[in-house]
Amino acid sequence: MKFVDEATITVQAGKGGDGCLSFRREKFIRFGGPNGGDGGDGGSIYLEATADLNTLVDYRFHQHFRAKSGQHGMGSECTGRSGDDLILQVPVGTVVRDADTHEEIGDLVNPFERLLVVKGGFHGFGNMRFKSSRNQAPRKTTKGREGELRRLRLELKLLADVGLLGLPNAGKSTFIRAVSAATPKVADYPFTTLHPHLGVVSMAPGKSFVVADIPGVIEGAAEGAGLGLRFLKHLARTRLILHFVDIAPFEEEDLIYQAKAIIKELEKFSPELASQERWLVVNKIDLLNQTEVDKRCDALVKALDWQGPVFQISGSERVGTEVLCYAILKRFEEIKERENEERESQARQNQESQKDQTD
């Protein structure tokens, strides 16, 4: 199935049914009167997140959706039936924006979460609504309102714990194949990865995390070079970014230049993403002797003024990959412990605040 992470659709809610103009006409009944019923409400349209989908490809070919309109009111005080709501399923992690105003409408990050995107039109009133002591036979009704119409921009951001960032052929796909069951394409030419891949890394029962491998970013990507920056949004939800660097480029001086180029493109794309926690992963150490690896790695760390963790690995030979994965697990446990402490502290503050208000 083709991977599609962006789509634009048009959604039209159902129109409300018109009110009915009707009078009571029955044999042997002396007094008549208005008995026109109200119309039914138009159907609304919801987006629902589901774990059964992982792409927006269905909305690339079917782009127009309309909910059913409400039924018109009828005589004998009968109300028209409301139009059925329309529920459109999207992958978990879909961000919904108004395509015209660019306003963010919602972010569906949990399975079965629903978002109302257009509301159905309100029903019209029948003439029985307008009966009064002064007007015993009203001929007034109202029409149902039109349902809302909107153009939506759907953007899928993959849900992953760890994101892999680096130049084409930095070894990201080889790494994810080594540590998970994911099987992205691996070859000796650039841009073998054309769309994101997810892999689950399981180190022990109950201890696992999800890794997202995105296509490589090259210098000038912000201006549209290569595959551009369209896939970098998939790193926005990750808690940790692994910056992969090939330790053995054709020219030694290219090592520092290429690493800086990636950081520069990341900052252009999103300062918030650039400020996320990022680890440096020096890959393909099997191509050089350890002395040369240490020399190049020290030069790289110094040139980048790198303050975070640095790991030396070989994805193809699976050297250092297990150490890296266990370090990631340990970091996530620290984050989880800190978040639990913050929640407990907030709960205590709320309890104390409620106690003070009671006193």
Buried (B, 14 or more C-beta within 10 A) or exposed (E): EEBBBEBEBBBBBBBBBBBBBBBBEEEEEEEEEBBBBBBBBBBBBBBBBBEEBBBBBBBBEEEEBBBBBBBBBBBEBBBBBBBBBBEBEBBBBBBBBBBEEEEEBBBBBEEEBEBBBBBBBBBBBBBBBBBEEEEEEBEBBBBBBBBBEBBBBBBBBBBBBBBBBBBBBBBBBBBBBBBBEBEBEBEEEBBBBEBBBBBBBEBEEEEBBBBBBBBBBBBEBBEEEBBBBBBBBBBBBBBBBBBBBBBBBEEEEEBBEBBBBBBBBBEEBBEEBBEBEBBBBBBBBBBBEEEBBBEBBEBBBEEBEBEEBBBBBBBBBBBBBEEBBEEBBEBBEEBEEEEEEEEEEEEEEEEEEEEEEEE
